[in-house]
């Protein structure tokens, strides 16, 4: 197998499966905050800037 054909094979693999894997990762990262158990953490993160630094309220 020549180096040129190895490059072409890896390029085709990256063009097809690399794109598919990146798209699945993108969808997973977009869906992560909307999972059922994330409401508590999302609310805590959203309200963190309003907490008093001295007593935590």
Residue frames as qw, qx, qy, qz and C-alpha x, y, z in Angstrom:
[[0.000, 0.890, 0.456, 0.000, 0.00, 0.00, 0.00],
 [0.432, 0.389, -0.021, 0.813, 1.48, 3.31, -0.99],
 [0.170, -0.301, -0.446, 0.825, 1.43, 6.35, 1.34],
 [0.238, -0.011, -0.261, -0.936, -0.86, 8.14, -1.08],
 [0.535, -0.299, -0.679, -0.404, -3.54, 5.47, -0.82],
 [0.419, -0.350, -0.679, 0.491, -3.23, 5.47, 2.98],
 [0.002, -0.170, -0.147, 0.974, -3.84, 9.21, 2.97],
 [0.405, -0.120, -0.471, -0.774, -6.88, 8.82, 0.72],
 [0.531, -0.331, -0.779, -0.030, -8.30, 6.08, 2.95],
 [0.307, -0.359, -0.539, 0.697, -7.87, 8.16, 6.11],
 [0.114, 0.071, -0.098, -0.986, -9.32, 11.20, 4.36],
 [0.484, -0.242, -0.612, -0.577, -12.44, 9.30, 3.34],
 [0.498, -0.370, -0.736, 0.269, -12.79, 7.89, 6.85],
 [0.173, -0.283, -0.335, 0.882, -12.54, 11.36, 8.36],
 [0.239, -0.038, -0.316, -0.917, -14.99, 12.80, 5.83],
 [0.581, -0.295, -0.609, -0.452, -17.67, 10.21, 6.54],
 [0.668, -0.431, -0.584, 0.165, -17.36, 8.72, 10.02],
 [0.354, -0.090, -0.305, 0.879, -15.58, 11.73, 11.49],
 [0.243, -0.239, -0.177, -0.923, -18.45, 13.96, 10.45],
 [0.653, -0.403, -0.550, -0.329, -21.00, 11.52, 11.83],
 [0.621, -0.303, -0.542, 0.478, -19.17, 11.23, 15.16],
 [0.158, 0.017, -0.162, 0.974, -18.84, 15.01, 15.47],
 [0.409, -0.326, -0.339, -0.782, -22.55, 15.44, 14.73],
 [0.696, -0.418, -0.583, -0.039, -23.53, 12.88, 17.38],
 [0.486, -0.196, -0.415, 0.744, -21.25, 14.60, 19.91],
 [0.063, -0.177, -0.068, -0.980, -22.82, 17.96, 19.03],
 [0.570, -0.412, -0.454, -0.546, -26.34, 16.61, 19.57],
 [0.686, -0.351, -0.572, 0.281, -25.31, 15.07, 22.89],
 [0.332, -0.090, -0.287, 0.894, -23.81, 18.32, 24.14],
 [0.268, -0.272, -0.212, -0.900, -26.92, 20.25, 23.09],
 [0.677, -0.397, -0.510, -0.352, -29.23, 17.76, 24.84],
 [0.515, -0.010, -0.664, 0.542, -27.15, 17.52, 28.06],
 [0.076, -0.077, 0.384, -0.917, -28.72, 20.51, 29.90],
 [0.611, -0.091, -0.166, -0.769, -32.23, 19.30, 29.06],
 [0.473, -0.034, -0.879, 0.038, -31.92, 15.85, 30.63],
 [0.557, -0.634, -0.440, -0.306, -34.49, 15.10, 33.38],
 [0.716, -0.498, -0.316, 0.373, -32.07, 15.14, 36.33],
 [0.489, 0.189, -0.020, 0.851, -30.40, 18.44, 35.43],
 [0.157, -0.816, -0.344, -0.437, -33.10, 20.84, 36.64],
 [0.614, -0.745, -0.142, 0.218, -31.63, 21.22, 40.13],
 [0.630, -0.228, 0.186, 0.719, -28.11, 21.97, 38.87],
 [0.257, 0.500, 0.391, 0.729, -29.40, 24.36, 36.20],
 [0.303, -0.869, -0.302, -0.248, -31.46, 26.32, 38.73],
 [0.661, -0.625, -0.018, 0.415, -28.51, 26.49, 41.14],
 [0.546, 0.022, 0.285, 0.787, -26.21, 27.76, 38.38],
 [0.087, 0.671, 0.412, 0.610, -28.76, 30.34, 37.22],
 [0.407, -0.866, -0.200, -0.213, -29.27, 31.75, 40.72],
 [0.780, -0.194, -0.195, 0.562, -25.65, 31.60, 41.86],
 [0.320, 0.365, -0.003, 0.875, -24.96, 35.25, 41.03],
 [0.371, -0.669, -0.185, -0.617, -27.77, 36.38, 43.34],
 [0.781, -0.439, -0.397, 0.196, -26.43, 34.67, 46.47],
 [0.237, -0.931, 0.218, -0.172, -24.95, 36.77, 49.24],
 [0.602, 0.461, -0.585, 0.288, -21.26, 36.04, 49.71],
 [0.150, -0.476, 0.620, -0.606, -21.39, 36.31, 53.51],
 [0.536, -0.098, 0.682, -0.488, -24.21, 34.00, 54.54],
 [0.122, -0.020, 0.934, 0.336, -25.05, 32.13, 51.33],
 [0.312, 0.575, 0.693, -0.305, -28.65, 33.36, 51.02]]
